[in-house]
């Protein structure tokens, strides 16, 4: 996939699916800004990718942090053509009746409000250029709801709704806004989960294995291409056969 002369921001790009996507975009010639809360890790990733990639520390749950990171990235890259929002957290595993209120709010602040912040920040740059590709990472949990993961499931369902709304708002411009709904991939996000929840997720995947980050990166990268010129406001399945719609 050719990303020559294109610029991209990948949130959560220092590791996991975000890192795999960043590597795929870099391999196609894109100039990158790696956004992550862990600046040291982001810098190591940017150095490994090469091509003038930069690292930016950002807390996507904080609007002022996102604004500053957007300005820094636009100044360094010259413009913003592509945004892949991969940053997110799993949150605690507990039933709704036992779920800590503050923890539920924290998950929503990062997964939903963070996605809103990131999308809101880059849209003016894409409108000005009449070009853009936005991909938000949702989850199959946002379609089906995982037990003992209500905050995560609800926040990812909201990401799907946000993506559909923004896709319709920007349909008259050359800006595509889509999301993907991955099943679980074995990344550091597993460190936030109980083993019984990990086992549950695996049991629901008909392919009988977890998603590989490279598989996710392949689909996401295509959604970032100029060739993806018609589809917008859509949800792309990465669930290994789990999703029923």
Secondary structure, 3 states (H helix, E strand, C coil): CCCCCCEEEEECCCCHHHHHHHHHHHHCCCEEEEEECCHHHHHHHHHHHCCCCEEEECCCCCHHHHHHHHHHHHHHHCCCCEEEECCCCCCCCECHHHCCHHHHHHHHHHHHHHHHHHHHHHHHHHHHHCCEEEEEECCCHHHHCCCCEHHHHHHHHHHHHHHHHHHHHCCCCCEEEEEEEECCECCHHHHHCCHHHHHHHHHCCCCCCCECHHHHHHHHHHHCCCCCCCCCCCEEEECCCCCCC
